[in-house]
């Protein structure tokens, strides 16, 4: 048993960020399923406890449990619910890392879940069709987070082709349109909250990819918060920046010469430019022959570029 635990820890530690997210979701599901079995033996229901971690549609109830805007995206209602979400996370998590970094994926997962929950909360308190169900409606699942990842990749590489079981090879832009369109058509169904959250997650993924192309990273603050809780001591004892030194007279020339040297040092080195060109060549190869067409060396180079 100890060997199995060590093996799982090693896989988690060495795995890509999407693998770690899958591990967390599965571990949470198994923990609550086991707890449900134990409580049922004593004729105690777990649903009342679980609701404190699910996302409520009522604003007043959410204010009593604000943490649920994060916790709900790691909970699932059953094995099939978990399976489909994790399969999507696995497939599109790999694809996401071809074009973005691991930190971006971690941030987009959280961003999509938050935006999905906020749109869900807004819809149930604005639309008369949904308001009668507000007080006793709760939501759980990673679907909004996964849709954010899907839509971000579709915006970044719209013509990248994916192979689907019944539809065959299809560009990502059309696949995303089909998924988002189905959610839009089903917002008055029995699972209205879920489909609304999907739309919120998808929109956040599109916004992330669009703004990142303009130089703004929507996941920056999210990642800073995660880093703070992961390594709090690193934030408390950051070294202070040295004060700016002003030179006068003859020293100004030395300062200007020094600044010129620094500017030259900051200019991209030929090997750095060559590395970027190499990564672009690998990405073009993925578009033509897919990830499986890469050599082990090319896969390693692409992975190293994604974590920079």
PyMOL commands that set and color helices and strands:
alter all, ss='L'
color gray80, all
select helices_A, chain A and resi 2-14+17-41+47-50+59-64+68-74+79-99+102-124+128-131+134-136+143-156+172-185+192-213+220-230+232-236+250-266+270-289+291-293+296-306
alter helices_A, ss='H'
color red, helices_A
select strands_A, chain A and resi 55-56+138-139+161-164+168-171
alter strands_A, ss='S'
color yellow, strands_A
deselect
rebuild
show_as cartoon
